[in-house]
Amino acid sequence: MQQHGFKTKDDAYCALLDKYEDMLATQETIRKNDVSSAEMAGQIKYYKSTMQHAHDVRALSAGIEKIIAVALDSQNHMTAMTRKLIQAANINSAEKKVLENEIKRLHETLLSTFTQALNSRGRTNETSAPASSETETKPRSAAATPKARPATLLTEALDRFLNSKPAKSLETQRDTSRTVALFIEAFGDRSIREIDGKVAGDFRDVLFSLPASHGKTKNLSLQEEIDRAASQDVPTLSAKTVKNHFMRLSSLWNDLLRRDMVEKNPWGNWDFNLTKKTSRRAWTAEEMSKLLQTPWPVCSIPADTFKGITMIAAYSGMRLGEICNLRNEDIQTIDGVQCFRICAHPDDNWSPKTEAGERLVPIHSALLGWGILNFRKTGEKYLFSDLKNSQDGNRGADFSRAFSRYKTMMELPPAVTFHGFRHTVSTLLRNQNSDIRELWIDALLGHEASHKSQGATTYLSGIEMQNLKRTVEAIQYPSFVFPKFDVS
């Protein structure tokens, strides 16, 4: 001890405490720098977007100024020709006819030019409105003078063409207003010319994703209602209810169509087969790619925890509650295969949704290679120890809310939920051109057997681990993996 310059043990302890405090200060500095870097990256992205928008506006303004300059020049030319015509009262009839035709041509050019300028300004206000291929390819007639209409919002159309009509019953006005309010909560108060078949289809997905009890829970947003219905597998709106919403909007659009305020009615000709159960929404390849490219925001859920939970969902189809309640002791090796054991935890008052939910899920090789087992920490009970219980004991509640905000930031449709990974896995496996059996898929996902016979139930409980391993390894994506996780 004296060799290191310490006279007593107390001196050594003080030196160690000073060193430890320096380490803590260094870690705090690193953490603050990480937060500042993340915030600065977000600000840079916002500034780039703002600068690009300003550049586009300047380019458009320059184009409009040129059009106006040409229009003013044409107007001056037309004025000069008019004066010349007045002064030349004694010219012959042929010359007079030439001058009149020239004035008429300049007048039509002037109207067409100003119309183009107004349309350009209108497009600036409606940047999200998709342009049809007919508008882009069909040549504009030189003498055409289309009318430039101001954008009409959905709420304005509702007040003007429905709620102000005494012929419409109060019940019709009330129900249609509720449907419009639901649409606006999901997509905002849009211009009626922006609402096309794609928007209508997205609204249809939203409606079929809402719980049947929607509106009865006042403190939940539309997105939180959708997430709750997906994660808890609660009954959703019936096809009849969704059809009624579309019929109300279709009736409103028919009135707009008769007034030439819209080009077509996107709310008609949809399939509402009341005997067919509508499947829940899975993730598309484009949406999964966007998720990989969008940084997880700074919040109470660490980015590594978000990646780990998402990777397990994508490569197993497990429910969010099952993932968040995984304990370190639930990672077991059965018949030489590393597995997640999903079982009840009575001391935490948690259990799988159904009897079939208690199962073994082989850990996908992509998860093992990525480093999912590195989340195990000595002395911790849960695999994802950063998660905290909510007031009602739900370990996934904070993550669910954070993921909803993250998904909104990515501008994904409201019908896309975290639970959609489960349906993505189910769809991938059931569309395999291999000998993966339906019963194996049911066993992996914790579904009741598709065939309710006693023989099927007995077979389901006796599936070999190697068959479950083959099933989980059949979950393959072109490229869906976060950067490798390493505790170091």
JOSUL-V215858 format. One record per run of one state. SS is the DSSP state (A for helix, B for strand, O for the rest). FROM is the first residue (numbers start at 1). LEN is the number of residues. If there is no record, write none. Layout:
# JOSUL-V215858
ss=SS from=FROM len=LEN
ss=SS from=FROM len=LEN
This chain:
# JOSUL-V215858
ss=O from=1 len=1
ss=A from=2 len=3
ss=O from=5 len=4
ss=A from=9 len=79
ss=O from=88 len=5
ss=A from=93 len=33
ss=O from=126 len=7
ss=A from=133 len=5
ss=O from=138 len=15
ss=B from=153 len=1
ss=A from=154 len=10
ss=O from=164 len=6
ss=A from=170 len=18
ss=O from=188 len=3
ss=B from=191 len=1
ss=O from=192 len=5
ss=A from=197 len=13
ss=O from=210 len=1
ss=B from=211 len=1
ss=O from=212 len=10
ss=A from=222 len=11
ss=O from=233 len=3
ss=B from=236 len=1
ss=O from=237 len=2
ss=A from=239 len=20
ss=O from=259 len=26
ss=A from=285 len=9
ss=O from=294 len=9
ss=A from=303 len=12
ss=O from=315 len=5
ss=A from=320 len=5
ss=O from=325 len=2
ss=B from=327 len=1
ss=A from=328 len=3
ss=B from=331 len=4
ss=O from=335 len=2
ss=B from=337 len=6
ss=O from=343 len=2
ss=B from=345 len=1
ss=A from=346 len=3
ss=O from=349 len=1
ss=B from=350 len=1
ss=O from=351 len=4
ss=A from=355 len=3
ss=O from=358 len=1
ss=B from=359 len=4
ss=O from=363 len=2
ss=A from=365 len=6
ss=O from=371 len=1
ss=A from=372 len=4
ss=O from=376 len=6
ss=B from=382 len=1
ss=O from=383 len=14
ss=A from=397 len=13
ss=O from=410 len=10
ss=A from=420 len=11
ss=O from=431 len=7
ss=A from=438 len=8
ss=O from=446 len=8
ss=A from=454 len=8
ss=O from=462 len=3
ss=A from=465 len=9
ss=O from=474 len=15
